Amino acid sequence: MPDAEGHPVRTEIHLMTVLSALADPVRYRVVTELLREPVGTERHCSSFGLSVSKSTRAHHFRILREAGLIRQVDRGNSRKAQLRWDDIESRFPGLLALIVRNPPAGDTPAISRANA
């Protein structure tokens, strides 16, 4: 059962839900950008420079959170997103490395822990 903020526990993260979340180019971009950051990095949702409305951005982050790809943490009057690196790697070994090797069109591959 997800926690109070809607984060599923590790065993509730399902591949079809993760792949469905990643099928959207906006959400895929968020995940690839988080993969470029050091493990544990928290980013404000507006820091991704997404060209969507605030409500649409909130929708995308809710989908990523409910899929188990990110953890959203309240920091004062804002929320920050953090990739659930260990949980995803534990459930689906190699998935993050595959994403790193397949960046969105026009991006260059990220150098991160997933490349190791």
BELRAUR-V81187 format. One record per residue. N is the residue number from 1. RES is the residue in three letters. OMEGA is omega in whole degrees, -180 to 180 (* if undefined). D_FIRST is the distance of its C-alpha to the first C-alpha in Angstrom with 2 decimals. Layout:
n->{N,N}
res->{RES,RES}
omega->{OMEGA,OMEGA}
d_first->{D_FIRST,D_FIRST}
This chain:
n->{1,2,3,4,5,6,7,8,9,10,11,12,13,14,15,16,17,18,19,20,21,22,23,24,25,26,27,28,29,30,31,32,33,34,35,36,37,38,39,40,41,42,43,44,45,46,47,48,49,50,51,52,53,54,55,56,57,58,59,60,61,62,63,64,65,66,67,68,69,70,71,72,73,74,75,76,77,78,79,80,81,82,83,84,85,86,87,88,89,90,91,92,93,94,95,96,97,98,99,100,101,102,103,104,105,106,107,108,109,110,111,112,113,114,115,116}
res->{MET,PRO,ASP,ALA,GLU,GLY,HIS,PRO,VAL,ARG,THR,GLU,ILE,HIS,LEU,MET,THR,VAL,LEU,SER,ALA,LEU,ALA,ASP,PRO,VAL,ARG,TYR,ARG,VAL,VAL,THR,GLU,LEU,LEU,ARG,GLU,PRO,VAL,GLY,THR,GLU,ARG,HIS,CYS,SER,SER,PHE,GLY,LEU,SER,VAL,SER,LYS,SER,THR,ARG,ALA,HIS,HIS,PHE,ARG,ILE,LEU,ARG,GLU,ALA,GLY,LEU,ILE,ARG,GLN,VAL,ASP,ARG,GLY,ASN,SER,ARG,LYS,ALA,GLN,LEU,ARG,TRP,ASP,ASP,ILE,GLU,SER,ARG,PHE,PRO,GLY,LEU,LEU,ALA,LEU,ILE,VAL,ARG,ASN,PRO,PRO,ALA,GLY,ASP,THR,PRO,ALA,ILE,SER,ARG,ALA,ASN,ALA}
omega->{179,178,-176,-180,178,177,176,173,-174,-176,179,178,-175,-175,-179,179,178,-180,177,178,-178,-178,179,-177,179,-179,177,179,179,-179,-180,177,177,178,179,-177,173,179,178,180,175,179,175,-177,-180,-178,-178,179,-179,-178,177,180,-180,-180,177,176,178,178,-179,-180,175,179,179,179,-178,176,-179,-179,180,170,177,-175,176,177,-177,-179,178,177,177,-179,179,177,178,-173,-176,-180,-180,-180,178,-178,-173,-177,177,-178,-179,177,177,178,179,-179,-179,-178,175,179,179,178,174,-180,-180,172,-176,178,-179,178,-175,*}
d_first->{0.00,3.80,6.51,9.35,11.06,8.72,8.59,6.29,6.96,10.18,9.60,7.42,10.48,12.80,16.52,17.29,14.92,16.46,19.89,19.56,18.78,21.72,24.01,24.84,27.68,26.60,23.14,24.85,27.34,24.84,23.33,26.89,28.01,25.26,26.33,29.81,28.80,28.66,25.32,23.53,25.43,23.99,25.54,25.82,24.84,28.48,29.80,29.17,32.00,30.30,32.72,30.34,30.00,27.74,25.55,25.36,24.56,21.66,20.43,20.78,18.92,15.98,15.96,16.26,13.46,10.94,12.46,11.90,15.67,16.17,15.04,16.65,18.25,20.30,23.88,25.98,26.36,24.86,21.77,22.10,20.37,20.06,19.57,16.88,19.81,18.93,15.45,17.09,20.15,18.41,16.52,19.51,22.68,25.34,23.44,24.13,27.72,28.11,27.06,29.54,32.24,31.61,31.67,32.02,35.59,37.97,35.92,36.97,34.78,32.94,33.80,30.81,29.06,27.84,31.55,32.10}
